[in-house]
Amino acid sequence: MATIGDFVFVVGIFAGPPLVLITCVLLRVTRQPRWVYATAVALSAITVLAWGAYWYLWGKAFDYADTYRPVPLALDRASNITIAACFISSVLVAALGASRLVAAWNNRRKSGLVPT
């Protein structure tokens, strides 16, 4: 049975970066206000930095495991923190994108651009 930690790991590493990229592209093509796009890009930068830091730390942990030495607790904690940061920033970008896209769709409906 999957735990919450496994879910955070999978979303943070595998689903987060493509989700962030897709959300930023959708926000850009729907011509959102500048602050929305700037916020999405800033959160995306956090995602990219956390994702890169995780893989760097993973390589360090792999070096320890490859030589049959225990992985230091600080290294393990740091990799967990980077995964959490990647997950949180990915979710924030997705939530921002979803809320702004729904608002844009509702505004479009009200202006009569979408048939009811």
C-alpha positions as CSV (number, residue, x, y, z in Angstrom):
1,M,0.0,0.0,0.0
2,A,1.4,3.4,-1.0
3,T,2.1,5.9,1.7
4,I,1.8,9.7,1.5
5,G,5.6,9.9,1.3
6,D,5.6,7.7,-1.8
7,F,3.0,9.9,-3.4
8,V,4.9,13.0,-2.6
9,F,8.1,11.4,-4.0
10,V,6.4,10.3,-7.3
11,V,4.7,13.6,-7.9
12,G,7.8,15.6,-6.9
13,I,10.2,13.8,-9.1
14,F,8.2,12.5,-12.0
15,A,4.9,14.4,-12.4
16,G,5.9,17.8,-11.0
17,P,8.3,19.1,-13.6
18,P,6.1,18.3,-16.6
19,L,3.0,19.6,-14.8
20,V,4.8,22.9,-14.1
21,L,5.9,23.2,-17.7
22,I,2.4,22.5,-19.1
23,T,0.8,24.9,-16.6
24,C,3.2,27.7,-17.5
25,V,2.6,27.2,-21.3
26,L,-1.2,27.2,-20.7
27,L,-0.9,30.4,-18.7
28,R,1.2,32.0,-21.3
29,V,-1.1,31.2,-24.2
30,T,-4.2,32.3,-22.4
31,R,-2.8,35.8,-21.9
32,Q,-2.9,36.0,-18.1
33,P,-1.9,39.2,-16.2
34,R,1.8,39.7,-15.8
35,W,1.8,39.0,-12.1
36,V,0.3,35.5,-12.7
37,Y,2.9,34.5,-15.2
38,A,5.7,36.0,-13.0
39,T,4.5,34.1,-10.0
40,A,4.3,30.9,-12.0
41,V,7.8,31.4,-13.3
42,A,9.2,32.1,-9.8
43,L,7.5,28.9,-8.4
44,S,8.8,27.0,-11.4
45,A,12.3,28.2,-10.7
46,I,12.0,26.8,-7.2
47,T,10.8,23.5,-8.7
48,V,13.7,23.3,-11.1
49,L,16.2,24.1,-8.3
50,A,14.8,21.6,-5.9
51,W,14.6,18.9,-8.7
52,G,18.2,19.5,-9.6
53,A,19.3,19.5,-6.0
54,Y,17.5,16.3,-5.4
55,W,19.3,14.5,-8.2
56,Y,22.7,15.9,-7.1
57,L,22.0,14.6,-3.5
58,W,20.8,11.3,-5.0
59,G,24.1,10.9,-6.7
60,K,26.0,11.6,-3.5
61,A,23.8,9.0,-1.7
62,F,24.4,6.5,-4.5
63,D,28.2,7.0,-4.1
64,Y,27.9,6.0,-0.4
65,A,25.6,3.1,-1.2
66,D,27.9,1.9,-4.0
67,T,30.8,1.6,-1.6
68,Y,28.7,-0.1,1.0
69,R,28.8,2.8,3.4
70,P,25.7,4.0,5.2
71,V,24.2,7.2,3.8
72,P,24.6,10.0,6.3
73,L,21.4,11.1,8.0
74,A,22.0,14.8,7.0
75,L,22.2,13.7,3.3
76,D,19.0,11.7,3.6
77,R,17.1,14.6,5.3
78,A,18.4,17.1,2.7
79,S,17.1,14.9,-0.2
80,N,13.7,14.6,1.6
81,I,13.5,18.3,2.0
82,T,14.3,18.9,-1.7
83,I,11.6,16.5,-2.7
84,A,9.1,18.2,-0.4
85,A,10.1,21.6,-1.9
86,C,9.7,20.3,-5.4
87,F,6.3,18.8,-4.6
88,I,5.0,21.9,-2.8
89,S,6.1,24.3,-5.6
90,S,4.6,22.0,-8.2
91,V,1.3,21.9,-6.4
92,L,1.3,25.7,-6.0
93,V,2.0,26.2,-9.7
94,A,-0.8,23.8,-10.6
95,A,-3.2,25.4,-8.2
96,L,-2.4,28.9,-9.5
97,G,-2.8,27.7,-13.1
98,A,-6.0,25.9,-12.5
99,S,-7.6,28.8,-10.6
100,R,-6.6,31.3,-13.3
101,L,-7.7,29.1,-16.2
102,V,-11.1,28.5,-14.6
103,A,-11.5,32.3,-14.0
104,A,-10.5,33.0,-17.6
105,W,-13.0,30.4,-18.8
106,N,-15.8,31.9,-16.6
107,N,-15.0,35.4,-17.9
108,R,-15.1,34.1,-21.4
109,R,-18.5,32.6,-20.9
110,K,-19.9,35.8,-19.4
111,S,-18.7,37.8,-22.3
112,G,-20.6,35.6,-24.8
113,L,-17.5,34.1,-26.5
114,V,-18.5,30.5,-25.6
115,P,-22.0,29.2,-26.6
116,T,-24.1,27.9,-23.7
